[in-house]
């Protein structure tokens, strides 16, 4: 039985590793074979409802029945854009998900509570709380998505600056340098590459470079991205050397990354206190003192018996 379980576990892990390897290989092969420009892949045609799965289209139709004020709709649209959702129906889909969660989660909670205590008045507070939690759940998930996206953007900024310095010093304009850099970062930092692709789309749509840079800094809500966009706007406005600004900002970003790494390293000792105290130390006591305690108990038992 143990041999069969071991062989099955080995086959499952082998299948998972093989599937992951094939996915990464196919992704790199598709990227190497593609010859599209940065704007072709950065912002796909998602204005049609056909681009959504069936269940999301149902959620969008449900959310279309709900109404938001203009200010709330604009705020929700900006939140969704910061999370990377730029679909035309993203706002209505989010509203449909909130309405569905507000109904389904209380129904499930009511069923579970009623099976435990069949008293309608007793389960009513739990149902109301679960309805509120279901309504807030999509917003919390969206907020977490925004934070993860900001983290990915901050990780890719030093590489972006290094590549931009090389591109600008080779004689390219800022727009062409950003387009080439977005293409180069497509695999390593896809989120940052997507944001640069949206910047290229705004330039092609007729937006001024200052406004496009300002949108690039404000859209993802990442402080370092906002700072970089402000520096590029000032360099463009006052005619200073963009390569010098980028090199200084790249040096600052490397120092900032090193300081964050040192800060995280200093926190490791504090974070390891609870795992050591609750997991490692009991195991050590069990391994080291366990045999001696068992031997002592057996000998004491024989002595008491005599």
Secondary structure, 3 states (H helix, E strand, C coil): CHHHHHHHHHHHHHHHHHHHHHHHHHHHHHHHHCCCCHHHHHCCCCCCHHHCCHHHHHHHHHHHCCCCCHHHHHHHHHHHHHCCCCCCCHHHHHHHHHHHHHHHHHHHHHHHHHHHCCCHHHHHHHHHHHHHHHHHHHHHHHHHHHHHHHHHHHHHHHHHHHHHHHHHHCCCCHHHHHHHHHHHCCCCCHHHHHHHHHHHHHHHCCCCHHHHHHHHHHHCCCHHHHHHHHHHHHHHHHCCCHHHHHHHHHHHHHHHHHHHHHHHHHHHHHHHHHHHHHHHHHHHHHHHHHHHHHHHHHHHHHHHHC
